[in-house]
Amino acid sequence: MGIGATAGVAAVGGIALSAQASSDSSSGSAGAAGSLAFDPDGFSKLTTTVTDTAGTEHNVTYHFWKAITYVANPVDETYQSLIVSAPVEIDGTAVDPTDAPILLANSIGGYMPSSVADATEVGGGGSAMGGGAAPSGAAPSSSTSAAPNANANTNATGGATASNQLLALAAGYVVIEPGARGRTLKNSDGEYYGTAPAAIVDLKAAVRYIKANKGLIPGDVDKIVSAGTSAGGALSSLLGASGDSPIYEKYLKELGAADASDAIFAVGAWCPITDLEHADGAYEWNWGTNDLSTGKQVDQTVSKQLRAQFAEYQAGLKLRGLDGFGPLNARNYDDYLVEQYLQPSATTYLAALSDADRATYLAANTFITWSAGKATFGWDDFLTHVGARKKDTPAFDAFDLSAGENNEFGAGTTENRHFTAFGAKNDTTGLSSKRVAADIPEKLNLMNPMYHLVEKVNDRRSKHWWIRLGTSDSDTSHVISANLAARLDNLGDDVNHLYYWDQGHGANTDPGDFITWIADVTSFGKDKKGADKKGKRN
C-alpha cells in the first residue's frame, strides 16, 4: 500500500516534484486520432520524487502516456485528450497498479479550457485560469515544486493543485488527467464551442473512454474518483451526480464517445461553484451585508430581492441538516453553518496551535470564545471576521453580462447570455428581450448536480463524497456546498464535508487525508475480509 493509504497524515507539507524521462521508453504510439483503443505499450518510463505530508521523500517510477484523444469525433483534440500515469515502483519496490483506484483529476478553473496536450509528466494539466501543477509542456528533465503553506490559499484561480496527483501516484494509485473544452473557445466563424455543456460532456466522454478500455488501461475502472477545484469542483460534483444520465446522450454521440458507462465511484470537490441558477440568491443570503473591498456596500434593494428568492428556493428543497439538525431554511441556516461547520473548523485550527500561538490568535480575534477546548462565536461576528465580499451583486448572472458564468451560457456567436429570469429582467446592456433564451433551462439541468439529486434523483450517482471549502472563501456562498452535502446525506450517501478555517478559494490543506479516504472507500490494499492485502507490491 502507498503513503497516504497507510499513514493517514493530516499535517500539511510541501509536495516536491522532480521528474525526468528514463531511457526506457516504449516505441508504441497511443491515442491515434479516430481510435478509442488504449495502447498499453505506448508509454514512457519516468521517475519522480514525492515528498509526502509528513515530509518523507519517496522515489516513484511510473509509466506515462502522453495526450490520448478520448473521442472518435473530436471538436478540438487540444482539449479533448487525457494523460495517464501509473506507478510501477515505489521506493525500490515493484507495484502492480492493475487493481488500483483511479484518480481522475481535472484542472478546470473558471469554466475555462483545460489542456493536457503538451503535458510530459504527472500533474502536467492546466487551465486558462492558471490552474494545474507543472506547466503544460514542461521538459521531463525539469524540476517543479508545489509546497503550499498550511495557512495559504493554495490555488486562488481554480483548477487542480499538484498535491492530489502526486500523493495519489506515490500511494500506488493510477492518475488520469483529462482536458476539456471551456467557455472562451471559438472557431474561425466566431462561434463559441466550449460553453455549457461542453466541459461536462467532455469529462463524461473521458470516463467512457477509460471504462471502454478495461483490461488495457491501468487501474480499476470501477473505482474512478473524480477531483477538481472551483469550477472543476462543480464539474467533479456534476460528474458524480449525473452518472449515466440519458440527458447527455445526444451530445456524447455527436462526439463519438465510447459505448460505455460514465458513472464514477467517488467524488472529491473543493469549493464547487455550482447550482448557478440559485447561486445569486445564496450569495446574498451569505454575504449581502458585507462590503466590497472598496468599502462600498452593494445595492441593498437587489440584494434583498435575491435573498427572498433564496428563502423560497431553500424551503422548496426540503433538506434536513446533518447530524440530526432538522429542516434547513433561510431562517436557521446561519445557526446550522456555525454549529455544523464553522465552530468545528475554528476548534480544529486552534487546537493544533501551540499555547502561545493560540493565545496570540485569540487576542487578535476576540469574537471567539475558547473554553474546554472548543471555539464558539456567532454568525454576525463571523461575517465581520471574514470582511470584504469578493463579488458585486448579482454575483453570477450580472446585469451587465460581465460575469464568467454569463460567458459559460453563451451560444453561437453570442459571447454572454443571461441564465436567470432575474438577470434577464434587469439587464442593463440594452437587450431587446428581457427573457432567458429557450435553451437555457435545459442547459441549467445539464450543468447542475442538484438537478440529478433533487428533481431527477439518479440512482447511478456516486455514493462517496469528499467536499471542502475555506471559511474565508467568498467566491460563492457557504450554502452551496452545504446544500450539496445535506442532500447527499439525506439520500443516504457517504459524505465527508468540512471547512478549512481562515482559508480562501482553492485551499486544500488536508491532501494526505484525501488520499487515505480514497483507500478507505475503495478498500484499496484490503482483502474481502478487510485485512491488509499482501502482494500489492511485489
MARDO-954875 format. One record per residue (C-alpha): residue number from 1; x, y, z; residue in three letters. Coordinates in nm, 4 decimals, padded with zeros to 6 digits, always signed. Example, Ala and Ser with C-alpha at 12.3 -4.5 7.8 and 13.67 -1.06 7.14 Angstrom:
BEGIN
1 +01.2300 -00.4500 +00.7800 ALA
2 +01.3670 -00.1060 +00.7140 SER
// end
This chain:
BEGIN
1 +00.0000 +00.0000 +00.0000 MET
2 +00.1080 +00.3588 -00.0573 GLY
3 +00.1850 +00.6583 +00.1540 ILE
4 -00.1482 +00.8278 +00.2134 GLY
5 -00.3262 +00.4956 +00.2311 ALA
6 -00.1124 +00.3757 +00.5177 THR
7 -00.0061 +00.6871 +00.7013 ALA
8 -00.3215 +00.8980 +00.7008 GLY
9 -00.1134 +01.2030 +00.7852 VAL
10 -00.3185 +01.5155 +00.8492 ALA
11 -00.0299 +01.7616 +00.8619 ALA
12 +00.0272 +01.9726 +00.5544 VAL
13 +00.3710 +01.9602 +00.3995 GLY
14 +00.5491 +02.0521 +00.0795 GLY
15 +00.4920 +01.8409 -00.2267 ILE
16 +00.8113 +01.8459 -00.4284 ALA
17 +00.8268 +01.7053 -00.7780 LEU
18 +01.1301 +01.6395 -00.9928 SER
19 +01.0829 +01.4136 -01.2906 ALA
20 +01.2962 +01.3024 -01.5771 GLN
21 +01.2344 +01.0683 -01.8666 ALA
22 +01.4009 +00.7317 -01.8342 SER
23 +01.5959 +00.5851 -02.1205 SER
24 +01.3453 +00.3010 -02.1145 ASP
25 +01.0806 +00.4382 -02.3490 SER
26 +00.8291 +00.2401 -02.5498 SER
27 +00.8219 +00.2969 -02.9221 SER
28 +00.4479 +00.2432 -02.9406 GLY
29 +00.2108 +00.5283 -03.0178 SER
30 -00.1023 +00.5728 -02.8080 ALA
31 -00.4163 +00.7657 -02.8811 GLY
32 -00.4079 +00.7689 -03.2614 ALA
33 -00.6737 +01.0066 -03.3984 ALA
34 -01.0021 +00.8304 -03.4549 GLY
35 -00.9111 +00.5296 -03.2404 SER
36 -01.0650 +00.4643 -02.8990 LEU
37 -00.8409 +00.1662 -02.8214 ALA
38 -00.5864 +00.2347 -02.5494 PHE
39 -00.2337 +00.1225 -02.6342 ASP
40 -00.0921 -00.0377 -02.3176 PRO
41 +00.2595 -00.0241 -02.4645 ASP
42 +00.2537 +00.3425 -02.5634 GLY
43 +00.4211 +00.4774 -02.2509 PHE
44 +00.7464 +00.6339 -02.1404 SER
45 +00.9020 +00.5415 -01.8092 LYS
46 +00.9583 +00.8406 -01.5801 LEU
47 +01.0836 +00.8867 -01.2272 THR
48 +00.9730 +01.1419 -00.9706 THR
49 +01.0407 +01.2246 -00.6085 THR
50 +00.7349 +01.2981 -00.3990 VAL
51 +00.7524 +01.4461 -00.0506 THR
52 +00.4529 +01.3313 +00.1498 ASP
53 +00.2646 +01.5374 +00.4066 THR
54 +00.4924 +01.4080 +00.6833 ALA
55 +00.7977 +01.5401 +00.4989 GLY
56 +00.9260 +01.1997 +00.3857 THR
57 +01.0588 +01.1664 +00.0326 GLU
58 +00.9524 +00.8757 -00.1885 HIS
59 +01.1011 +00.7727 -00.5196 ASN
60 +00.8346 +00.6757 -00.7709 VAL
61 +00.8837 +00.5189 -01.1121 THR
62 +00.5774 +00.5359 -01.3306 TYR
63 +00.4565 +00.4717 -01.6817 HIS
64 +00.3350 +00.7861 -01.8545 PHE
65 +00.1094 +00.8047 -02.1590 TRP
66 +00.1096 +01.1369 -02.3414 LYS
67 -00.2118 +01.3013 -02.4602 ALA
68 -00.4633 +01.0493 -02.5916 ILE
69 -00.7769 +01.1684 -02.7714 THR
70 -01.0757 +01.0208 -02.5890 TYR
71 -01.3500 +01.0689 -02.8510 VAL
72 -01.3762 +00.9480 -03.2106 ALA
73 -01.5089 +01.2785 -03.3462 ASN
74 -01.3257 +01.5484 -03.1511 PRO
75 -01.4212 +01.9122 -03.1864 VAL
76 -01.0734 +02.0104 -03.0641 ASP
77 -00.8145 +01.7459 -02.9755 GLU
78 -00.6089 +02.0070 -02.7928 THR
79 -00.8634 +01.9865 -02.5131 TYR
80 -01.0382 +01.6534 -02.5688 GLN
81 -00.7479 +01.4376 -02.4612 SER
82 -00.6147 +01.2831 -02.1421 LEU
83 -00.2858 +01.1727 -01.9899 ILE
84 -00.2266 +00.8590 -01.7830 VAL
85 +00.0292 +00.7956 -01.5069 SER
86 +00.0614 +00.4526 -01.3470 ALA
87 +00.3176 +00.3708 -01.0748 PRO
88 +00.5291 +00.0598 -01.1222 VAL
89 +00.7893 +00.1043 -00.8479 GLU
90 +00.7779 +00.2950 -00.5180 ILE
91 +01.0896 +00.3270 -00.3045 ASP
92 +01.2550 +00.0397 -00.4896 GLY
93 +00.9606 -00.1988 -00.4519 THR
94 +00.7649 -00.3056 -00.7595 ALA
95 +00.3917 -00.2289 -00.7522 VAL
96 +00.1102 -00.3581 -00.9681 ASP
97 -00.1440 -00.0825 -01.0489 PRO
98 -00.3916 -00.3202 -01.2131 THR
99 -00.6441 -00.3036 -00.9285 ASP
100 -00.5541 +00.0426 -00.8006 ALA
101 -00.8163 +00.3177 -00.7776 PRO
102 -00.8031 +00.5819 -01.0499 ILE
103 -00.7802 +00.9482 -00.9525 LEU
104 -00.9452 +01.1451 -01.2335 LEU
105 -00.8017 +01.4902 -01.1639 ALA
106 -00.9286 +01.7784 -01.3747 ASN
107 -00.7512 +02.1145 -01.3869 SER
108 -01.0508 +02.3256 -01.4824 ILE
109 -01.0806 +02.6731 -01.3341 GLY
110 -01.3474 +02.9334 -01.4075 GLY
111 -01.5129 +02.7044 -01.6644 TYR
112 -01.2146 +02.7887 -01.8847 MET
113 -01.0460 +02.5499 -02.1325 PRO
114 -00.8136 +02.2898 -01.9834 SER
115 -00.5492 +02.1096 -02.1861 SER
116 -00.3018 +01.8269 -02.1336 VAL
117 -00.1932 +01.8226 -02.4985 ALA
118 +00.1648 +01.9242 -02.4233 ASP
119 +00.1993 +01.7593 -02.0823 ALA
120 +00.5091 +01.5479 -02.0324 THR
121 +00.4672 +01.4367 -01.6710 GLU
122 +00.2130 +01.3720 -01.3997 VAL
123 +00.0402 +01.6915 -01.2884 GLY
124 +00.1014 +01.8494 -01.6276 GLY
125 -00.2543 +01.9600 -01.6941 GLY
126 -00.3563 +02.3237 -01.6717 GLY
127 -00.6415 +02.5605 -01.7432 SER
128 -00.6504 +02.9042 -01.8989 ALA
129 -00.7069 +03.0324 -01.5429 MET
130 -00.3606 +02.9148 -01.4469 GLY
131 -00.4680 +02.6057 -01.2538 GLY
132 -00.2629 +02.2894 -01.2510 GLY
133 +00.0756 +02.1904 -01.1262 ALA
134 +00.3691 +02.1788 -01.3616 ALA
135 +00.3164 +02.3985 -01.6663 PRO
136 +00.1972 +02.2173 -01.9743 SER
137 +00.4891 +02.1346 -02.1958 GLY
138 +00.7469 +02.1331 -01.9174 ALA
139 +01.0508 +01.9295 -02.0174 ALA
140 +01.0705 +01.5872 -01.8494 PRO
141 +01.4093 +01.6751 -01.7040 SER
142 +01.2756 +01.9865 -01.5350 SER
143 +01.2070 +02.0244 -01.1664 SER
144 +00.8846 +02.1743 -01.0400 THR
145 +00.7561 +02.2138 -00.6888 SER
146 +00.4336 +02.2777 -00.5072 ALA
147 +00.4847 +02.3484 -00.1411 ALA
148 +00.1775 +02.5252 -00.0066 PRO
149 +00.1927 +02.6842 +00.3345 ASN
150 -00.0597 +02.5279 +00.5691 ALA
151 -00.2396 +02.8601 +00.6045 ASN
152 -00.2176 +02.9708 +00.2432 ALA
153 -00.4707 +02.9826 -00.0344 ASN
154 -00.3139 +02.7087 -00.2413 THR
155 -00.4975 +02.7769 -00.5637 ASN
156 -00.6792 +03.1059 -00.5944 ALA
157 -00.7616 +03.0710 -00.9624 THR
158 -00.9256 +02.7307 -00.9527 GLY
159 -00.8210 +02.4092 -01.1206 GLY
160 -00.6463 +02.1141 -00.9601 ALA
161 -00.3432 +02.1544 -00.7383 THR
162 -00.0485 +01.9195 -00.7858 ALA
163 -00.0627 +01.7703 -00.4373 SER
164 -00.3520 +01.5327 -00.5044 ASN
165 -00.1978 +01.3876 -00.8202 GLN
166 +00.1488 +01.3436 -00.6723 LEU
167 +00.0354 +01.1932 -00.3436 LEU
168 -00.2021 +00.9605 -00.5282 ALA
169 +00.0777 +00.8367 -00.7531 LEU
170 +00.3049 +00.7793 -00.4537 ALA
171 +00.0228 +00.5908 -00.2784 ALA
172 +00.0080 +00.3459 -00.5684 GLY
173 -00.2958 +00.4902 -00.7446 TYR
174 -00.3324 +00.5476 -01.1165 VAL
175 -00.3672 +00.9170 -01.2050 VAL
176 -00.5591 +01.0180 -01.5161 ILE
177 -00.5853 +01.3867 -01.6063 GLU
178 -00.8430 +01.4844 -01.8696 PRO
179 -00.8538 +01.8064 -02.0627 GLY
180 -01.1862 +01.9654 -02.1526 ALA
181 -01.3255 +02.2453 -02.3630 ARG
182 -01.4033 +02.5746 -02.1924 GLY
183 -01.6187 +02.8806 -02.2345 ARG
184 -01.3769 +03.1118 -02.4185 THR
185 -01.3082 +02.8839 -02.7157 LEU
186 -01.4426 +02.9945 -03.0518 LYS
187 -01.3856 +02.8886 -03.4098 ASN
188 -01.2882 +03.0906 -03.7160 SER
189 -01.6525 +03.1885 -03.7660 ASP
190 -01.6642 +03.3398 -03.4195 GLY
191 -01.8830 +03.0615 -03.2772 GLU
192 -01.8270 +02.9544 -02.9180 TYR
193 -01.7784 +02.5790 -02.8905 TYR
194 -01.6722 +02.5367 -02.5287 GLY
195 -01.9722 +02.6815 -02.3454 THR
196 -02.2232 +02.4731 -02.1491 ALA
197 -02.2481 +02.1791 -02.1546 PRO
198 -01.9155 +02.1158 -02.3328 ALA
199 -01.6959 +02.0643 -02.0236 ALA
200 -01.9166 +01.8070 -01.8517 ILE
201 -01.9778 +01.6242 -02.1786 VAL
202 -01.6018 +01.6034 -02.2310 ASP
203 -01.5406 +01.4697 -01.8804 LEU
204 -01.8107 +01.2082 -01.9310 LYS
205 -01.6523 +01.1095 -02.2615 ALA
206 -01.3178 +01.0718 -02.0836 ALA
207 -01.4768 +00.8387 -01.8265 VAL
208 -01.6366 +00.6359 -02.1045 ARG
209 -01.3007 +00.6036 -02.2777 TYR
210 -01.1426 +00.4757 -01.9560 ILE
211 -01.4179 +00.2231 -01.8918 LYS
212 -01.4276 +00.1052 -02.2532 ALA
213 -01.0594 +00.0164 -02.2181 ASN
214 -01.0984 -00.2030 -01.9110 LYS
215 -00.8130 -00.4524 -01.9023 GLY
216 -00.5955 -00.2353 -02.1261 LEU
217 -00.5720 +00.0892 -01.9313 ILE
218 -00.4076 +00.0582 -01.5877 PRO
219 -00.6215 +00.0796 -01.2753 GLY
220 -00.9622 -00.0398 -01.1608 ASP
221 -01.2074 +00.1337 -01.3941 VAL
222 -01.4886 +00.0666 -01.1471 ASP
223 -01.3103 +00.2723 -00.8797 LYS
224 -01.2749 +00.6113 -01.0502 ILE
225 -01.2513 +00.9029 -00.8058 VAL
226 -01.3001 +01.2452 -00.9632 SER
227 -01.1282 +01.5533 -00.8197 ALA
228 -01.1476 +01.9231 -00.9024 GLY
229 -01.1445 +02.2720 -00.7558 THR
230 -01.3772 +02.5717 -00.8060 SER
231 -01.5480 +02.5229 -01.1437 ALA
232 -01.3509 +02.1984 -01.1555 GLY
233 -01.5069 +02.1080 -00.8211 GLY
234 -01.8503 +02.1869 -00.9607 ALA
235 -01.7830 +01.9649 -01.2616 LEU
236 -01.6457 +01.6902 -01.0390 SER
237 -01.9690 +01.7067 -00.8364 SER
238 -02.1766 +01.7076 -01.1529 LEU
239 -01.9867 +01.4106 -01.2924 LEU
240 -02.0577 +01.2176 -00.9750 GLY
241 -02.4233 +01.3166 -00.9511 ALA
242 -02.5146 +01.2593 -01.3166 SER
243 -02.3585 +00.9204 -01.3900 GLY
244 -02.5218 +00.7575 -01.6952 ASP
245 -02.7965 +01.0205 -01.7109 SER
246 -02.9679 +00.9995 -02.0508 PRO
247 -02.9884 +01.3787 -02.0918 ILE
248 -02.6243 +01.3867 -02.2123 TYR
249 -02.6540 +01.1060 -02.4633 GLU
250 -02.7061 +01.3143 -02.7762 LYS
251 -02.4010 +01.5242 -02.7001 TYR
252 -02.1848 +01.2200 -02.6357 LEU
253 -02.2982 +01.0557 -02.9566 LYS
254 -02.2061 +01.3647 -03.1548 GLU
255 -01.8514 +01.3359 -03.0230 LEU
256 -01.8281 +00.9647 -03.0907 GLY
257 -01.7784 +00.8838 -02.7244 ALA
258 -01.7132 +00.5221 -02.6334 ALA
259 -02.0113 +00.2965 -02.5739 ASP
260 -01.9607 +00.2564 -02.2005 ALA
261 -02.0820 +00.3861 -01.8651 SER
262 -01.9836 +00.7335 -01.7441 ASP
263 -02.0768 +00.6678 -01.3794 ALA
264 -01.7908 +00.7119 -01.1327 ILE
265 -01.7287 +00.5674 -00.7879 PHE
266 -01.6472 +00.8716 -00.5751 ALA
267 -01.6092 +01.2498 -00.5831 VAL
268 -01.3594 +01.4970 -00.4447 GLY
269 -01.4811 +01.8585 -00.4757 ALA
270 -01.3074 +02.1684 -00.3422 TRP
271 -01.5086 +02.4944 -00.3238 CYS
272 -01.7509 +02.3919 -00.6000 PRO
273 -01.9011 +02.6862 -00.7909 ILE
274 -02.2316 +02.5227 -00.8764 THR
275 -02.6129 +02.5453 -00.8566 ASP
276 -02.5636 +02.8549 -01.0693 LEU
277 -02.9283 +02.9452 -01.1225 GLU
278 -02.9690 +02.9826 -00.7450 HIS
279 -02.6182 +03.0999 -00.6635 ALA
280 -02.7012 +03.4726 -00.6719 ASP
281 -02.9654 +03.4374 -00.4021 GLY
282 -02.7472 +03.2110 -00.1905 ALA
283 -02.4591 +03.4575 -00.2222 TYR
284 -02.6653 +03.7495 -00.0987 GLU
285 -02.8077 +03.5462 +00.1884 TRP
286 -02.4496 +03.4724 +00.2936 ASN
287 -02.2568 +03.7895 +00.2082 TRP
288 -02.5293 +04.0501 +00.1486 GLY
289 -02.4324 +04.2713 +00.4412 THR
290 -02.0565 +04.2566 +00.3772 ASN
291 -01.8969 +04.5493 +00.1946 ASP
292 -01.6846 +04.5152 -00.1158 LEU
293 -01.3076 +04.5562 -00.0845 SER
294 -01.3548 +04.9188 -00.1880 THR
295 -01.5591 +04.9783 +00.1264 GLY
296 -01.8719 +05.0251 -00.0831 LYS
297 -02.1901 +04.8395 +00.0018 GLN
298 -02.3678 +04.6588 -00.2819 VAL
299 -02.7162 +04.7626 -00.3939 ASP
300 -02.9257 +04.6520 -00.0958 GLN
301 -03.2514 +04.6569 -00.2920 THR
302 -03.1129 +04.3993 -00.5335 VAL
303 -02.9504 +04.2067 -00.2506 SER
304 -03.2770 +04.1816 -00.0549 LYS
305 -03.4699 +04.0674 -00.3620 GLN
306 -03.2185 +03.7912 -00.4203 LEU
307 -03.2251 +03.6908 -00.0534 ARG
308 -03.6018 +03.6497 -00.0788 ALA
309 -03.5536 +03.4262 -00.3833 GLN
310 -03.3075 +03.2149 -00.1888 PHE
311 -03.5516 +03.1722 +00.1012 ALA
312 -03.8153 +03.0402 -00.1382 GLU
313 -03.5709 +02.8062 -00.3097 TYR
314 -03.4300 +02.6732 +00.0151 GLN
315 -03.7729 +02.5989 +00.1543 ALA
316 -03.8609 +02.4070 -00.1616 GLY
317 -03.5573 +02.1792 -00.1296 LEU
318 -03.6895 +02.0345 +00.1987 LYS
319 -03.3415 +01.9417 +00.3139 LEU
320 -03.2506 +01.8240 +00.6599 ARG
321 -02.9175 +01.9156 +00.8143 GLY
322 -02.6511 +01.6646 +00.9044 LEU
323 -02.6312 +01.5055 +01.2484 ASP
324 -02.9994 +01.5490 +01.3245 GLY
325 -03.0152 +01.9266 +01.2856 PHE
326 -03.3612 +01.9186 +01.1286 GLY
327 -03.5163 +02.1104 +00.8357 PRO
328 -03.2912 +02.3726 +00.6759 LEU
329 -03.4343 +02.7096 +00.5829 ASN
330 -03.3225 +03.0683 +00.5371 ALA
331 -03.4082 +03.1491 +00.8988 ARG
332 -03.1881 +02.8851 +01.0616 ASN
333 -02.9153 +02.8244 +00.8051 TYR
334 -02.6782 +03.0638 +00.9832 ASP
335 -02.7081 +02.8613 +01.3047 ASP
336 -02.6569 +02.5427 +01.1064 TYR
337 -02.3399 +02.6642 +00.9385 LEU
338 -02.1975 +02.7911 +01.2672 VAL
339 -02.2746 +02.4705 +01.4597 GLU
340 -02.2037 +02.2124 +01.1900 GLN
341 -01.9044 +02.3635 +01.0123 TYR
342 -01.7643 +02.6941 +01.1340 LEU
343 -01.7150 +02.6334 +01.5062 GLN
344 -01.5710 +02.2838 +01.4483 PRO
345 -01.3390 +02.4312 +01.1856 SER
346 -01.2133 +02.7006 +01.4218 ALA
347 -01.1800 +02.4453 +01.7004 THR
348 -00.9641 +02.2173 +01.4876 THR
349 -00.7461 +02.5076 +01.3810 TYR
350 -00.6980 +02.6467 +01.7319 LEU
351 -00.6399 +02.3065 +01.8911 ALA
352 -00.3495 +02.2456 +01.6529 ALA
353 -00.1712 +02.5658 +01.7594 LEU
354 +00.0793 +02.5901 +02.0407 SER
355 -00.0500 +02.7509 +02.3594 ASP
356 +00.1386 +03.0686 +02.2795 ALA
357 +00.0177 +03.0893 +01.9189 ASP
358 -00.3380 +03.0157 +02.0273 ARG
359 -00.3276 +03.2918 +02.2829 ALA
360 -00.1958 +03.5334 +02.0210 THR
361 -00.4680 +03.4378 +01.7736 TYR
362 -00.7461 +03.4672 +02.0303 LEU
363 -00.6161 +03.8062 +02.1427 ALA
364 -00.6428 +03.9270 +01.7838 ALA
365 -00.9855 +03.7669 +01.7323 ASN
366 -01.1798 +03.8425 +02.0470 THR
367 -01.5121 +03.7383 +01.8929 PHE
368 -01.4099 +03.3758 +01.9571 ILE
369 -01.4696 +03.2249 +02.2992 THR
370 -01.2288 +02.9395 +02.3727 TRP
371 -01.3469 +02.7151 +02.6527 SER
372 -01.2871 +02.3480 +02.7318 ALA
373 -01.1041 +02.3065 +02.4030 GLY
374 -01.3886 +02.4391 +02.1901 LYS
375 -01.4367 +02.7587 +01.9904 ALA
376 -01.7735 +02.9347 +01.9945 THR
377 -01.8965 +03.2514 +01.8245 PHE
378 -02.1941 +03.3935 +01.6381 GLY
379 -02.2752 +03.4298 +01.2686 TRP
380 -02.2617 +03.8096 +01.2568 ASP
381 -01.9195 +03.8155 +01.4200 ASP
382 -01.8004 +03.5538 +01.1743 PHE
383 -01.9097 +03.7678 +00.8786 LEU
384 -01.7238 +04.0634 +01.0256 THR
385 -01.4171 +03.8443 +01.0679 HIS
386 -01.4181 +03.7412 +00.7006 VAL
387 -01.4542 +04.1003 +00.5884 GLY
388 -01.4954 +04.2109 +00.2287 ALA
389 -01.7047 +04.0097 -00.0107 ARG
390 -01.5354 +03.9277 -00.3388 LYS
391 -01.8243 +03.9854 -00.5791 LYS
392 -02.0791 +04.2557 -00.6518 ASP
393 -02.4477 +04.1815 -00.6884 THR
394 -02.5652 +03.9804 -00.8708 PRO
395 -02.2511 +03.7717 -00.8319 ALA
396 -02.3084 +03.5250 -01.1154 PHE
397 -02.5743 +03.6419 -01.3604 ASP
398 -02.4537 +04.0014 -01.3795 ALA
399 -02.6987 +04.2604 -01.5101 PHE
400 -02.4266 +04.3848 -01.7461 ASP
401 -02.3347 +04.0299 -01.8596 LEU
402 -01.9819 +04.0716 -01.7242 SER
403 -01.9568 +03.7540 -01.5138 ALA
404 -01.7710 +03.4484 -01.6338 GLY
405 -02.0875 +03.2467 -01.5839 GLU
406 -02.2636 +03.4682 -01.8402 ASN
407 -01.9997 +03.3517 -02.0853 ASN
408 -02.0472 +02.9897 -01.9760 GLU
409 -02.4028 +03.0116 -02.1081 PHE
410 -02.3086 +03.1871 -02.4311 GLY
411 -02.4103 +03.0228 -02.7585 ALA
412 -02.3342 +03.0560 -03.1261 GLY
413 -02.1622 +03.3888 -03.1817 THR
414 -02.3170 +03.5388 -02.8677 THR
415 -02.0445 +03.5573 -02.6077 GLU
416 -02.2514 +03.6191 -02.2943 ASN
417 -02.6132 +03.5455 -02.2034 ARG
418 -02.8371 +03.5697 -01.9004 HIS
419 -02.9361 +03.2394 -01.7417 PHE
420 -03.1787 +03.3565 -01.4715 THR
421 -03.5113 +03.5327 -01.5090 ALA
422 -03.3980 +03.7942 -01.2576 PHE
423 -03.0816 +03.8702 -01.4501 GLY
424 -03.2641 +03.8947 -01.7822 ALA
425 -03.5390 +04.1142 -01.6396 LYS
426 -03.2847 +04.3601 -01.5025 ASN
427 -03.0476 +04.3545 -01.7993 ASP
428 -02.8525 +04.6784 -01.8450 THR
429 -02.6917 +04.6032 -02.1821 THR
430 -02.9873 +04.7013 -02.3986 GLY
431 -03.1024 +04.3539 -02.4989 LEU
432 -03.4290 +04.3518 -02.6900 SER
433 -03.5666 +04.0633 -02.4842 SER
434 -03.5998 +04.0551 -02.1077 LYS
435 -03.6363 +03.6755 -02.1049 ARG
436 -03.3796 +03.3999 -02.0959 VAL
437 -03.3263 +03.2105 -02.4199 ALA
438 -03.5364 +02.8998 -02.4809 ALA
439 -03.2411 +02.6606 -02.4489 ASP
440 -03.1280 +02.7903 -02.1094 ILE
441 -03.3480 +02.5675 -01.8860 PRO
442 -03.2097 +02.2534 -02.0496 GLU
443 -02.8525 +02.3762 -02.0150 LYS
444 -02.9048 +02.4580 -01.6480 LEU
445 -03.0171 +02.0987 -01.5874 ASN
446 -02.7129 +01.9728 -01.7730 LEU
447 -02.4834 +02.1822 -01.5528 MET
448 -02.6353 +02.1439 -01.2049 ASN
449 -02.5684 +01.8414 -00.9816 PRO
450 -02.8746 +01.9308 -00.7739 MET
451 -03.0950 +01.8511 -01.0732 TYR
452 -02.9744 +01.4905 -01.0539 HIS
453 -03.0121 +01.4789 -00.6766 LEU
454 -03.3442 +01.6572 -00.6242 VAL
455 -03.5562 +01.6855 -00.9391 GLU
456 -03.4466 +01.3624 -01.1100 LYS
457 -03.2833 +01.1534 -00.8392 VAL
458 -03.0143 +00.9498 -01.0101 ASN
459 -02.9534 +00.6022 -00.8686 ASP
460 -02.6310 +00.5782 -01.0731 ARG
461 -02.4703 +00.8663 -00.8851 ARG
462 -02.1505 +00.8325 -00.6834 SER
463 -02.2148 +00.7230 -00.3266 LYS
464 -01.8935 +00.8598 -00.1698 HIS
465 -01.8237 +01.2339 -00.1424 TRP
466 -01.5326 +01.4435 -00.0168 TRP
467 -01.6255 +01.8146 -00.0103 ILE
468 -01.4084 +02.1008 +00.1140 ARG
469 -01.4397 +02.4810 +00.1393 LEU
470 -01.2419 +02.7608 +00.3035 GLY
471 -01.4295 +02.9626 +00.5652 THR
472 -01.2994 +03.2878 +00.4120 SER
473 -01.3998 +03.1885 +00.0591 ASP
474 -01.6469 +03.4458 -00.0729 SER
475 -01.6258 +03.3318 -00.4345 ASP
476 -01.9584 +03.1638 -00.3656 THR
477 -02.1958 +03.1071 -00.0753 SER
478 -02.1180 +02.8603 +00.2021 HIS
479 -02.4701 +02.7338 +00.1456 VAL
480 -02.3821 +02.5847 -00.1948 ILE
481 -02.1554 +02.3070 -00.0699 SER
482 -02.3598 +02.2638 +00.2489 ALA
483 -02.6775 +02.2074 +00.0458 ASN
484 -02.4965 +01.9570 -00.1729 LEU
485 -02.3702 +01.7711 +00.1325 ALA
486 -02.7104 +01.7805 +00.3038 ALA
487 -02.8934 +01.6419 +00.0029 ARG
488 -02.6403 +01.3614 -00.0420 LEU
489 -02.6619 +01.2779 +00.3274 ASP
490 -03.0421 +01.2791 +00.3078 ASN
491 -03.0168 +01.0291 +00.0211 LEU
492 -02.8031 +00.8017 +00.2372 GLY
493 -02.4681 +00.8648 +00.0704 ASP
494 -02.1310 +00.8724 +00.2466 ASP
495 -02.0380 +01.2410 +00.2866 VAL
496 -01.7115 +01.3761 +00.4268 ASN
497 -01.7571 +01.7526 +00.4345 HIS
498 -01.5705 +02.0162 +00.6318 LEU
499 -01.4472 +02.3744 +00.6075 TYR
500 -01.0877 +02.4989 +00.6368 TYR
501 -01.0609 +02.7779 +00.8926 TRP
502 -00.9410 +03.1157 +00.7595 ASP
503 -00.8755 +02.9663 +00.4149 GLN
504 -00.9717 +03.1265 +00.0861 GLY
505 -01.0771 +02.9974 -00.2520 HIS
506 -00.8994 +02.6841 -00.3720 GLY
507 -00.7450 +02.5770 -00.0407 ALA
508 -00.6548 +02.2103 +00.0041 ASN
509 -00.4935 +02.1756 +00.3462 THR
510 -00.5509 +01.8042 +00.4085 ASP
511 -00.4389 +01.6287 +00.0875 PRO
512 -00.2949 +01.3347 +00.2805 GLY
513 -00.6334 +01.2706 +00.4377 ASP
514 -00.7956 +01.2734 +00.0936 PHE
515 -00.5548 +01.0051 -00.0275 ILE
516 -00.6304 +00.7961 +00.2820 THR
517 -01.0036 +00.8461 +00.2263 TRP
518 -00.9738 +00.7100 -00.1279 ILE
519 -00.8089 +00.3948 +00.0079 ALA
520 -01.0821 +00.3604 +00.2686 ASP
521 -01.3833 +00.3988 +00.0392 VAL
522 -01.2357 +00.1845 -00.2398 THR
523 -01.0928 -00.0766 +00.0030 SER
524 -00.7621 -00.0452 -00.1773 PHE
525 -00.4988 -00.2674 -00.0189 GLY
526 -00.7597 -00.4709 +00.1684 LYS
527 -00.8832 -00.8221 +00.1012 ASP
528 -01.2522 -00.9073 +00.1088 LYS
529 -01.2400 -00.9505 +00.4877 LYS
530 -01.0895 -00.6058 +00.5344 GLY
531 -00.7386 -00.7233 +00.6233 ALA
532 -00.4269 -00.5800 +00.4640 ASP
533 -00.3902 -00.7346 +00.1239 LYS
534 -00.0474 -00.8802 +00.0665 LYS
535 +00.1285 -00.8707 -00.2640 GLY
536 +00.0122 -00.5267 -00.3758 LYS
537 +00.3815 -00.4557 -00.4066 ARG
538 +00.5792 -00.7448 -00.5452 ASN
// end
